[in-house]
Amino acid sequence: MTAIYDCEQSLAAPARLWTRNFVLYFGARAVSLLGDAMMPVATALAVGAIYGVSGVGYVLAIYTAPFVLFIPFGGVFADRLGARTMMVGADIIRIFTQTAVAVAFFTGTPPLWLLLSASFLSGTASAMFQPGVNGMVPLVAKDPQRANGTLKIADAATQLGGPVLAGLLITLTGAGAVYAVDAGTFLLSGLCLVLVRLVSTAGAKERSTVMVDLRRGWLEFRSRSWMWSVILIWVFFGILVFGPYIPLGSRLIGDRLGDAAYGWVMAGLGSGTVLGGLIAIKIRPSRPLAAGGAAIFGFGFIPLTVALELPLPLLMAGHLLGGMSWAFWSVMWSTSVQTQVAPDVLNRVTAYEIAGSVSGIAVGQALVGPVSEIVSPRDLLFVSTGVSFAVCAALLLTRPIRRLRRA
């Protein structure tokens, strides 16, 4: 255990986290994450009321597809032009797409082609934005682990508040207000990012093509066995656990205990994520992925408590534990990527690992509907539980993952 949790404090004082740059970056991420957390509710309620479940599926699918397809190019351009430049550009695109949809809702019924077009452009913009999220952290914080833990807490808070805010806005003012607020979050995010002061470290770069840069990013990703091993394991996790859980969990909890109970369960998950982020700020394991792999064992209690049809307090406890596990692993993973990969290829490598992770989740979400017609949702969640515990074992049994030391 001491080999994993080597938590001796350094004699040197820790680097100050809340610098001007980090405050601005934190503000940009927090407001952007709030907007992101609002949109699934807005899509499900507003689009579903007009075009039904199929319309919601089309809008979500046409967002995910360009994201997975174009994110490697987003990593290339982020390394070429700078992560902040790409992130600000992506925010500008999404200001226009969300404003257009907001105006359409305010003035009548938006046509499906507009919703699909805006979703496609937003997914493409997100593909340009997301690689820089990881790459910016070492540029604005001298202590990436503390920064990642703090950002994870903000993520959890927005996941709690975003859906509630979206529901209230739709009830009180209509769907147009949700999209207008979402456009405003991208405006504030872009302004905060513009105000971040970065010292240019770019030297003379060799001339190369986009395809050459893509290939180099892939080679850098492939050369790190600990990284592609995690992503390969995570594809199975996304298909069999993470992707199916949200539709299955909401259905089983809602049908048995009511929609309010599902809200309390999600509050437990968010609270656990906050606690996990706080723990990850304090604990500095010498082998971060081994520590994160051991911690992720707790995630299996999320599908398990739902499958067992436990009472609400135990459901909340299981999700609290799962949220803590998920947050701790996420911080260990993000910090490892940021500190183990050279800055000049970090955005490209990040793009490949995100694409691998998201693709598994997307497949799981697409398959859960047809499969649940054949296999009962409870049985599927028991399968998810077993896979969760198997993922923990696979992470710890894979030598490059287990033996990766803190940079």
NUKENU-366549 format. One record per residue (C-alpha): residue in three letters; x, z, y. Coordinates in steps of 0.02 Angstrom, whole numbers, plus 50000, padded with zeros to 5 digits. Each point is the difference from the previous one (the first is absolute). Example, Ala and Ser with C-alpha at 12.3 -4.5 7.8 and 13.67 -1.06 7.14 Angstrom:
BEGIN
{code: Ala	east: 50615	up: 50390	north: 49775};
{code: Ser	east: 50069	up: 49967	north: 50172};
END
This chain:
BEGIN
{code: Met	east: 50000	up: 50000	north: 50000};
{code: Thr	east: 50141	up: 50039	north: 50120};
{code: Ala	east: 50068	up: 49825	north: 49967};
{code: Ile	east: 49839	up: 49931	north: 50071};
{code: Tyr	east: 49959	up: 50126	north: 50135};
{code: Asp	east: 50165	up: 50027	north: 50086};
{code: Cys	east: 49931	up: 50081	north: 50155};
{code: Glu	east: 50149	up: 50086	north: 50078};
{code: Gln	east: 49990	up: 49992	north: 50187};
{code: Ser	east: 50136	up: 49909	north: 50094};
{code: Leu	east: 50106	up: 50103	north: 50117};
{code: Ala	east: 49973	up: 49869	north: 50134};
{code: Ala	east: 49843	up: 50011	north: 50107};
{code: Pro	east: 49868	up: 49872	north: 49949};
{code: Ala	east: 49983	up: 49849	north: 50111};
{code: Arg	east: 49861	up: 50011	north: 50129};
{code: Leu	east: 49850	up: 49901	north: 49939};
{code: Trp	east: 49885	up: 49989	north: 50150};
{code: Thr	east: 50104	up: 49887	north: 50108};
{code: Arg	east: 49919	up: 49879	north: 50124};
{code: Asn	east: 50017	up: 49857	north: 49877};
{code: Phe	east: 49924	up: 50096	north: 49855};
{code: Val	east: 49856	up: 50065	north: 50106};
{code: Leu	east: 49957	up: 49822	north: 50050};
{code: Tyr	east: 50019	up: 49935	north: 49822};
{code: Phe	east: 49897	up: 50144	north: 49932};
{code: Gly	east: 49864	up: 49962	north: 50128};
{code: Ala	east: 50001	up: 49816	north: 49953};
{code: Arg	east: 49985	up: 50037	north: 49814};
{code: Ala	east: 49869	up: 50137	north: 50020};
{code: Val	east: 49882	up: 49896	north: 50105};
{code: Ser	east: 50027	up: 49846	north: 49891};
{code: Leu	east: 49967	up: 50100	north: 49841};
{code: Leu	east: 49840	up: 50068	north: 50077};
{code: Gly	east: 49938	up: 49823	north: 50028};
{code: Asp	east: 50049	up: 49950	north: 49823};
{code: Ala	east: 49906	up: 50149	north: 49929};
{code: Met	east: 49842	up: 49950	north: 50093};
{code: Met	east: 49990	up: 49821	north: 49939};
{code: Pro	east: 49954	up: 50023	north: 49815};
{code: Val	east: 49846	up: 50099	north: 50054};
{code: Ala	east: 49957	up: 49873	north: 50134};
{code: Thr	east: 50019	up: 49857	north: 49877};
{code: Ala	east: 49897	up: 50084	north: 49864};
{code: Leu	east: 49858	up: 50053	north: 50116};
{code: Ala	east: 49993	up: 49862	north: 50131};
{code: Val	east: 50047	up: 49847	north: 49898};
{code: Gly	east: 49908	up: 50066	north: 49847};
{code: Ala	east: 49839	up: 50020	north: 50100};
{code: Ile	east: 50005	up: 49815	north: 50045};
{code: Tyr	east: 50083	up: 49911	north: 49855};
{code: Gly	east: 49987	up: 50125	north: 49858};
{code: Val	east: 50131	up: 50058	north: 49876};
{code: Ser	east: 50064	up: 49823	north: 49974};
{code: Gly	east: 50032	up: 49981	north: 50186};
{code: Val	east: 50098	up: 50162	north: 50004};
{code: Gly	east: 50102	up: 49942	north: 49851};
{code: Tyr	east: 50039	up: 49834	north: 50082};
{code: Val	east: 50054	up: 50081	north: 50163};
{code: Leu	east: 50114	up: 50125	north: 49911};
{code: Ala	east: 50073	up: 49871	north: 49882};
{code: Ile	east: 50041	up: 49876	north: 50137};
{code: Tyr	east: 50093	up: 50140	north: 50090};
{code: Thr	east: 50103	up: 50052	north: 49849};
{code: Ala	east: 50049	up: 49825	north: 49942};
{code: Pro	east: 50099	up: 49945	north: 50154};
{code: Phe	east: 50074	up: 50174	north: 50014};
{code: Val	east: 50079	up: 49989	north: 49827};
{code: Leu	east: 50046	up: 49816	north: 50023};
{code: Phe	east: 50081	up: 50011	north: 50171};
{code: Ile	east: 50079	up: 50173	north: 50002};
{code: Pro	east: 50169	up: 49935	north: 49933};
{code: Phe	east: 50005	up: 49883	north: 50151};
{code: Gly	east: 49957	up: 50148	north: 50110};
{code: Gly	east: 50154	up: 50088	north: 49934};
{code: Val	east: 50108	up: 49848	north: 50038};
{code: Phe	east: 49939	up: 49984	north: 50179};
{code: Ala	east: 50013	up: 50188	north: 50028};
{code: Asp	east: 50184	up: 49992	north: 49949};
{code: Arg	east: 50027	up: 49845	north: 50108};
{code: Leu	east: 49903	up: 50045	north: 50156};
{code: Gly	east: 49991	up: 50189	north: 49987};
{code: Ala	east: 49869	up: 50111	north: 49921};
{code: Arg	east: 49926	up: 50054	north: 50167};
{code: Thr	east: 49978	up: 49821	north: 50060};
{code: Met	east: 49903	up: 49954	north: 49843};
{code: Met	east: 49894	up: 50158	north: 50008};
{code: Val	east: 49952	up: 49972	north: 50182};
{code: Gly	east: 49958	up: 49817	north: 49964};
{code: Ala	east: 49890	up: 50052	north: 49854};
{code: Asp	east: 49910	up: 50128	north: 50109};
{code: Ile	east: 49963	up: 49865	north: 50129};
{code: Ile	east: 49923	up: 49886	north: 49868};
{code: Arg	east: 49891	up: 50140	north: 49935};
{code: Ile	east: 49942	up: 50046	north: 50175};
{code: Phe	east: 49925	up: 49826	north: 50014};
{code: Thr	east: 49926	up: 49994	north: 49824};
{code: Gln	east: 49915	up: 50170	north: 50012};
{code: Thr	east: 49939	up: 49965	north: 50177};
{code: Ala	east: 49922	up: 49837	north: 49943};
{code: Val	east: 49907	up: 50087	north: 49858};
{code: Ala	east: 49946	up: 50141	north: 50118};
{code: Val	east: 49927	up: 49874	north: 50123};
{code: Ala	east: 49910	up: 49910	north: 49858};
{code: Phe	east: 49918	up: 50164	north: 49945};
{code: Phe	east: 49955	up: 50048	north: 50178};
{code: Thr	east: 49916	up: 49832	north: 50033};
{code: Gly	east: 49911	up: 49975	north: 49834};
{code: Thr	east: 50042	up: 49969	north: 49818};
{code: Pro	east: 50179	up: 49940	north: 49968};
{code: Pro	east: 50010	up: 49848	north: 49886};
{code: Leu	east: 50089	up: 50023	north: 49836};
{code: Trp	east: 50131	up: 49869	north: 50045};
{code: Leu	east: 50051	up: 50104	north: 50151};
{code: Leu	east: 50016	up: 50158	north: 49897};
{code: Leu	east: 50103	up: 49909	north: 49869};
{code: Ser	east: 50111	up: 49916	north: 50129};
{code: Ala	east: 50032	up: 50164	north: 50091};
{code: Ser	east: 50037	up: 50086	north: 49834};
{code: Phe	east: 50123	up: 49864	north: 49951};
{code: Leu	east: 50092	up: 50009	north: 50167};
{code: Ser	east: 50002	up: 50191	north: 49993};
{code: Gly	east: 50071	up: 49998	north: 49824};
{code: Thr	east: 50135	up: 49877	north: 50055};
{code: Ala	east: 50041	up: 50107	north: 50152};
{code: Ser	east: 50011	up: 50154	north: 49889};
{code: Ala	east: 50124	up: 49907	north: 49891};
{code: Met	east: 50108	up: 49973	north: 50154};
{code: Phe	east: 49978	up: 50181	north: 50056};
{code: Gln	east: 50023	up: 50102	north: 49842};
{code: Pro	east: 50183	up: 49964	north: 49954};
{code: Gly	east: 50055	up: 50070	north: 50168};
{code: Val	east: 49909	up: 50165	north: 49974};
{code: Asn	east: 50136	up: 50056	north: 49879};
{code: Gly	east: 50141	up: 49916	north: 50095};
{code: Met	east: 49957	up: 50084	north: 50165};
{code: Val	east: 50012	up: 50179	north: 49936};
{code: Pro	east: 50192	up: 50008	north: 49990};
{code: Leu	east: 50007	up: 49922	north: 50174};
{code: Val	east: 49893	up: 50134	north: 50083};
{code: Ala	east: 50046	up: 50154	north: 49897};
{code: Lys	east: 50168	up: 50068	north: 49944};
{code: Asp	east: 49915	up: 50095	north: 49859};
{code: Pro	east: 49894	up: 49873	north: 49905};
{code: Gln	east: 49931	up: 50127	north: 49876};
{code: Arg	east: 49928	up: 50113	north: 50136};
{code: Ala	east: 49933	up: 49846	north: 50089};
{code: Asn	east: 49918	up: 49934	north: 49842};
{code: Gly	east: 49921	up: 50168	north: 49962};
{code: Thr	east: 49932	up: 50012	north: 50176};
{code: Leu	east: 49930	up: 49824	north: 49993};
{code: Lys	east: 49919	up: 50039	north: 49832};
{code: Ile	east: 49909	up: 50146	north: 50080};
{code: Ala	east: 49936	up: 49884	north: 50136};
{code: Asp	east: 49945	up: 49877	north: 49866};
{code: Ala	east: 49902	up: 50137	north: 49911};
{code: Ala	east: 49917	up: 50057	north: 50160};
{code: Thr	east: 49943	up: 49824	north: 50043};
{code: Gln	east: 49935	up: 49974	north: 49822};
{code: Leu	east: 49890	up: 50153	north: 50029};
{code: Gly	east: 49944	up: 49958	north: 50177};
{code: Gly	east: 49991	up: 49810	north: 49996};
{code: Pro	east: 49854	up: 49978	north: 49879};
{code: Val	east: 49901	up: 50139	north: 50088};
{code: Leu	east: 50028	up: 49919	north: 50170};
{code: Ala	east: 49952	up: 49829	north: 49934};
{code: Gly	east: 49840	up: 50067	north: 49924};
{code: Leu	east: 49951	up: 50088	north: 50161};
{code: Leu	east: 50034	up: 49846	north: 50107};
{code: Ile	east: 49898	up: 49888	north: 49886};
{code: Thr	east: 49856	up: 50124	north: 50000};
{code: Leu	east: 50001	up: 50031	north: 50187};
{code: Thr	east: 50054	up: 49835	north: 50076};
{code: Gly	east: 50015	up: 49867	north: 49864};
{code: Ala	east: 50140	up: 49909	north: 49911};
{code: Gly	east: 50064	up: 49915	north: 50157};
{code: Ala	east: 50065	up: 50166	north: 50066};
{code: Val	east: 50105	up: 50029	north: 49843};
{code: Tyr	east: 50085	up: 49831	north: 50017};
{code: Ala	east: 50024	up: 50028	north: 50187};
{code: Val	east: 50082	up: 50169	north: 49968};
{code: Asp	east: 50108	up: 49920	north: 49865};
{code: Ala	east: 50058	up: 49869	north: 50126};
{code: Gly	east: 50041	up: 50142	north: 50120};
{code: Thr	east: 50108	up: 50086	north: 49869};
{code: Phe	east: 50104	up: 49842	north: 49981};
{code: Leu	east: 50018	up: 49990	north: 50189};
{code: Leu	east: 50064	up: 50179	north: 50011};
{code: Ser	east: 50114	up: 49972	north: 49850};
{code: Gly	east: 50078	up: 49847	north: 50080};
{code: Leu	east: 50026	up: 50088	north: 50166};
{code: Cys	east: 50085	up: 50149	north: 49917};
{code: Leu	east: 50115	up: 49884	north: 49900};
{code: Val	east: 50046	up: 49901	north: 50156};
{code: Leu	east: 50054	up: 50163	north: 50085};
{code: Val	east: 50117	up: 50050	north: 49856};
{code: Arg	east: 50181	up: 49981	north: 50057};
{code: Leu	east: 50109	up: 49930	north: 49863};
{code: Val	east: 50187	up: 49973	north: 50010};
{code: Ser	east: 50042	up: 49827	north: 49937};
{code: Thr	east: 50117	up: 50006	north: 49851};
{code: Ala	east: 49989	up: 49817	north: 49960};
{code: Gly	east: 50164	up: 49907	north: 49991};
{code: Ala	east: 50031	up: 49818	north: 49970};
{code: Lys	east: 49888	up: 49940	north: 49859};
{code: Glu	east: 50033	up: 49858	north: 49883};
{code: Arg	east: 49883	up: 49852	north: 50020};
{code: Ser	east: 49881	up: 49988	north: 49854};
{code: Thr	east: 49829	up: 49935	north: 49953};
{code: Val	east: 49845	up: 50100	north: 49965};
{code: Met	east: 50013	up: 49959	north: 49815};
{code: Val	east: 50180	up: 50060	north: 49995};
{code: Asp	east: 49948	up: 50163	north: 50083};
{code: Leu	east: 49857	up: 50020	north: 49877};
{code: Arg	east: 50120	up: 49974	north: 49856};
{code: Arg	east: 50123	up: 50127	north: 50067};
{code: Gly	east: 49862	up: 50128	north: 50021};
{code: Trp	east: 49946	up: 49969	north: 49820};
{code: Leu	east: 50179	up: 50016	north: 49938};
{code: Glu	east: 50020	up: 50164	north: 50095};
{code: Phe	east: 49837	up: 50064	north: 49925};
{code: Arg	east: 50045	up: 49943	north: 49825};
{code: Ser	east: 50175	up: 50074	north: 50008};
{code: Arg	east: 49930	up: 50177	north: 50016};
{code: Ser	east: 49940	up: 50046	north: 49827};
{code: Trp	east: 49925	up: 50163	north: 50062};
{code: Met	east: 49891	up: 49904	north: 50123};
{code: Trp	east: 49931	up: 49862	north: 49890};
{code: Ser	east: 49976	up: 50125	north: 49860};
{code: Val	east: 49887	up: 50104	north: 50112};
{code: Ile	east: 49902	up: 49848	north: 50057};
{code: Leu	east: 49978	up: 49938	north: 49821};
{code: Ile	east: 49931	up: 50171	north: 49951};
{code: Trp	east: 49894	up: 50002	north: 50158};
{code: Val	east: 49917	up: 49835	north: 49958};
{code: Phe	east: 49923	up: 50082	north: 49846};
{code: Phe	east: 49956	up: 50152	north: 50105};
{code: Gly	east: 49910	up: 49889	north: 50126};
{code: Ile	east: 49905	up: 49901	north: 49869};
{code: Leu	east: 49945	up: 50146	north: 49891};
{code: Val	east: 49995	up: 50149	north: 50119};
{code: Phe	east: 50007	up: 49973	north: 50187};
{code: Gly	east: 49897	up: 49840	north: 50009};
{code: Pro	east: 49854	up: 50056	north: 49891};
{code: Tyr	east: 49990	up: 50180	north: 50060};
{code: Ile	east: 49914	up: 49979	north: 50169};
{code: Pro	east: 49850	up: 49898	north: 49939};
{code: Leu	east: 49984	up: 50101	north: 49839};
{code: Gly	east: 50027	up: 50171	north: 50080};
{code: Ser	east: 49879	up: 49971	north: 50143};
{code: Arg	east: 49868	up: 49938	north: 49878};
{code: Leu	east: 50014	up: 50144	north: 49876};
{code: Ile	east: 50013	up: 50138	north: 50129};
{code: Gly	east: 49865	up: 49926	north: 50111};
{code: Asp	east: 49876	up: 49974	north: 49858};
{code: Arg	east: 50027	up: 50175	north: 49930};
{code: Leu	east: 50024	up: 50108	north: 50154};
{code: Gly	east: 49950	up: 49891	north: 50148};
{code: Asp	east: 50091	up: 49909	north: 50139};
{code: Ala	east: 50036	up: 50161	north: 50095};
{code: Ala	east: 50095	up: 50068	north: 49849};
{code: Tyr	east: 50107	up: 49844	north: 49996};
{code: Gly	east: 50043	up: 50031	north: 50182};
{code: Trp	east: 50057	up: 50177	north: 49957};
{code: Val	east: 50104	up: 49934	north: 49856};
{code: Met	east: 50085	up: 49876	north: 50117};
{code: Ala	east: 50031	up: 50144	north: 50121};
{code: Gly	east: 50089	up: 50091	north: 49860};
{code: Leu	east: 50106	up: 49846	north: 49967};
{code: Gly	east: 50045	up: 49985	north: 50184};
{code: Ser	east: 50042	up: 50185	north: 50013};
{code: Gly	east: 50114	up: 49984	north: 49849};
{code: Thr	east: 50087	up: 49852	north: 50080};
{code: Val	east: 50034	up: 50104	north: 50156};
{code: Leu	east: 50072	up: 50142	north: 49895};
{code: Gly	east: 50105	up: 49878	north: 49899};
{code: Gly	east: 50071	up: 49927	north: 50160};
{code: Leu	east: 50046	up: 50173	north: 50063};
{code: Ile	east: 50084	up: 50043	north: 49835};
{code: Ala	east: 50097	up: 49836	north: 50003};
{code: Ile	east: 50066	up: 50041	north: 50173};
{code: Lys	east: 50074	up: 50164	north: 49937};
{code: Ile	east: 50062	up: 49959	north: 49824};
{code: Arg	east: 50151	up: 49885	north: 49988};
{code: Pro	east: 50035	up: 49962	north: 49817};
{code: Ser	east: 50169	up: 49930	north: 49952};
{code: Arg	east: 49910	up: 49874	north: 49888};
{code: Pro	east: 49847	up: 49953	north: 50103};
{code: Leu	east: 49918	up: 49878	north: 49879};
{code: Ala	east: 50019	up: 50120	north: 49855};
{code: Ala	east: 49918	up: 50136	north: 50105};
{code: Gly	east: 49863	up: 49880	north: 50055};
{code: Gly	east: 49974	up: 49941	north: 49821};
{code: Ala	east: 49977	up: 50178	north: 49942};
{code: Ala	east: 49880	up: 50036	north: 50143};
{code: Ile	east: 49891	up: 49847	north: 49966};
{code: Phe	east: 49942	up: 50086	north: 49840};
{code: Gly	east: 49872	up: 50088	north: 50108};
{code: Phe	east: 49917	up: 49836	north: 50048};
{code: Gly	east: 49925	up: 49987	north: 49826};
{code: Phe	east: 49883	up: 50144	north: 50039};
{code: Ile	east: 49905	up: 49889	north: 50122};
{code: Pro	east: 49923	up: 49883	north: 49870};
{code: Leu	east: 49997	up: 50140	north: 49871};
{code: Thr	east: 49890	up: 50118	north: 50101};
{code: Val	east: 49878	up: 49858	north: 50036};
{code: Ala	east: 49994	up: 49943	north: 49818};
{code: Leu	east: 49967	up: 50178	north: 49941};
{code: Glu	east: 49855	up: 50015	north: 50124};
{code: Leu	east: 50063	up: 50166	north: 50066};
{code: Pro	east: 49909	up: 50098	north: 50137};
{code: Leu	east: 50038	up: 49962	north: 50182};
{code: Pro	east: 50128	up: 50141	north: 50030};
{code: Leu	east: 50105	up: 49942	north: 49851};
{code: Leu	east: 49983	up: 49818	north: 50053};
{code: Met	east: 50067	up: 50048	north: 50172};
{code: Ala	east: 50142	up: 50100	north: 49921};
{code: Gly	east: 50049	up: 49853	north: 49889};
{code: His	east: 50001	up: 49881	north: 50149};
{code: Leu	east: 50096	up: 50127	north: 50104};
{code: Leu	east: 50136	up: 50006	north: 49866};
{code: Gly	east: 49998	up: 49811	north: 49981};
{code: Gly	east: 50016	up: 49974	north: 50188};
{code: Met	east: 50150	up: 50117	north: 50007};
{code: Ser	east: 50082	up: 49906	north: 49857};
{code: Trp	east: 49968	up: 49830	north: 50076};
{code: Ala	east: 50066	up: 50049	north: 50172};
{code: Phe	east: 50159	up: 50077	north: 49930};
{code: Trp	east: 50037	up: 49847	north: 49894};
{code: Ser	east: 49964	up: 49883	north: 50147};
{code: Val	east: 50123	up: 50089	north: 50113};
{code: Met	east: 50136	up: 50003	north: 49866};
{code: Trp	east: 49974	up: 49814	north: 49967};
{code: Ser	east: 49998	up: 49945	north: 50183};
{code: Thr	east: 50153	up: 50103	north: 50040};
{code: Ser	east: 50095	up: 49931	north: 49851};
{code: Val	east: 49963	up: 49820	north: 50050};
{code: Gln	east: 50048	up: 50031	north: 50181};
{code: Thr	east: 50164	up: 50086	north: 49959};
{code: Gln	east: 50057	up: 49897	north: 49850};
{code: Val	east: 49973	up: 49825	north: 50071};
{code: Ala	east: 50109	up: 49920	north: 50134};
{code: Pro	east: 49911	up: 49985	north: 50169};
{code: Asp	east: 50023	up: 49812	north: 50013};
{code: Val	east: 49896	up: 49970	north: 49842};
{code: Leu	east: 49888	up: 50154	north: 50003};
{code: Asn	east: 49845	up: 49910	north: 50062};
{code: Arg	east: 50013	up: 49862	north: 49869};
{code: Val	east: 50027	up: 50123	north: 49858};
{code: Thr	east: 49854	up: 50105	north: 50064};
{code: Ala	east: 49890	up: 49845	north: 50000};
{code: Tyr	east: 50035	up: 49965	north: 49817};
{code: Glu	east: 49966	up: 50178	north: 49945};
{code: Ile	east: 49838	up: 50007	north: 50100};
{code: Ala	east: 49942	up: 49833	north: 49929};
{code: Gly	east: 50029	up: 50064	north: 49823};
{code: Ser	east: 49907	up: 50162	north: 50032};
{code: Val	east: 49851	up: 49922	north: 50088};
{code: Ser	east: 49979	up: 49861	north: 49872};
{code: Gly	east: 49969	up: 50126	north: 49861};
{code: Ile	east: 49870	up: 50092	north: 50104};
{code: Ala	east: 49912	up: 49837	north: 50044};
{code: Val	east: 49990	up: 49949	north: 49817};
{code: Gly	east: 49932	up: 50171	north: 49953};
{code: Gln	east: 49866	up: 49989	north: 50134};
{code: Ala	east: 49951	up: 49826	north: 49944};
{code: Leu	east: 49987	up: 50046	north: 49816};
{code: Val	east: 49912	up: 50167	north: 50013};
{code: Gly	east: 49827	up: 49925	north: 50026};
{code: Pro	east: 49996	up: 49886	north: 49847};
{code: Val	east: 50089	up: 50126	north: 49889};
{code: Ser	east: 49881	up: 50142	north: 50049};
{code: Glu	east: 49857	up: 49893	north: 49932};
{code: Ile	east: 50080	up: 50012	north: 49828};
{code: Val	east: 50085	up: 50171	north: 50003};
{code: Ser	east: 49918	up: 50152	north: 50078};
{code: Pro	east: 50075	up: 50059	north: 50166};
{code: Arg	east: 50040	up: 50171	north: 49925};
{code: Asp	east: 50100	up: 49921	north: 49859};
{code: Leu	east: 50093	up: 49891	north: 50125};
{code: Leu	east: 50048	up: 50155	north: 50099};
{code: Phe	east: 50063	up: 50085	north: 49842};
{code: Val	east: 50109	up: 49846	north: 49976};
{code: Ser	east: 50059	up: 50017	north: 50181};
{code: Thr	east: 50044	up: 50181	north: 49967};
{code: Gly	east: 50107	up: 49955	north: 49850};
{code: Val	east: 50085	up: 49861	north: 50097};
{code: Ser	east: 50036	up: 50121	north: 50144};
{code: Phe	east: 50091	up: 50120	north: 49886};
{code: Ala	east: 50088	up: 49853	north: 49914};
{code: Val	east: 50060	up: 49938	north: 50170};
{code: Cys	east: 50076	up: 50171	north: 50035};
{code: Ala	east: 50090	up: 49994	north: 49832};
{code: Ala	east: 50058	up: 49821	north: 50028};
{code: Leu	east: 50074	up: 50044	north: 50170};
{code: Leu	east: 50096	up: 50146	north: 49928};
{code: Leu	east: 50057	up: 49909	north: 49843};
{code: Thr	east: 50068	up: 49849	north: 50095};
{code: Arg	east: 50183	up: 50041	north: 50030};
{code: Pro	east: 50029	up: 49906	north: 50164};
{code: Ile	east: 49849	up: 50085	north: 50076};
{code: Arg	east: 50040	up: 50172	north: 49933};
{code: Arg	east: 50183	up: 49995	north: 50048};
{code: Leu	east: 49986	up: 49927	north: 50176};
{code: Arg	east: 50082	up: 50124	north: 50116};
{code: Arg	east: 49956	up: 50039	north: 50178};
{code: Ala	east: 50094	up: 49891	north: 50125};
END
